[in-house]
Amino acid sequence: MAITMTAAAARHIRDQLKKRGKGVGIKVAVRTSGCSGMAYVLEFVDVKADEDSMFISQDLEIHSDPKSLVYLDGTELDFVKEGLNEGFQFNNPNVASECGCGESFNV
């Protein structure tokens, strides 16, 4: 099981960690939400939780809890700029469908 990130995502996360002044990486999780059932959650990580899995990608730590990792295995986190819009994009091979607005998904 693994979660990875692109160079663009790593640059953005490093910039945010630097602005924040602390942190060892990010945590990627899912929660029940939205019209399709689940939504992605990103948080900064200051200390690894005992139950979390940790992956290294682009020399950054990515953490995920066991329940979320079932839905996130194989996901690549990207940071995309399109015109005036920018944000994280989750390339998740487990997704069966997404809502029209792209905020939630179903497996």
MOHU-V711883 format. One line per field, one symbol per residue. ss: DSSP state (H for helix, E for strand, - for the rest). phi: phi as a letter, one per 40 degrees, with the letter a starting at -180 (. if undefined). A space follows every 10 residues. Layout:
ss: ???
phi: ???
This chain:
ss: ---EE-HHHH HHHHHHHHHH ----EEEEEE EEE---EEEE EEEEE----- --EEEEE--E EEEE-HHHHH HH---EEEEE EE--EEEEEE E-----EE-- ----EE-
phi: .abbaccccc dccdcccccc gahbibbbab acagcbhbbc bbbcbcaccd cccbbbafgb cbbacdcccd cbdgcbcbbb bbgccaicbb cbccccabcc cgcbabb
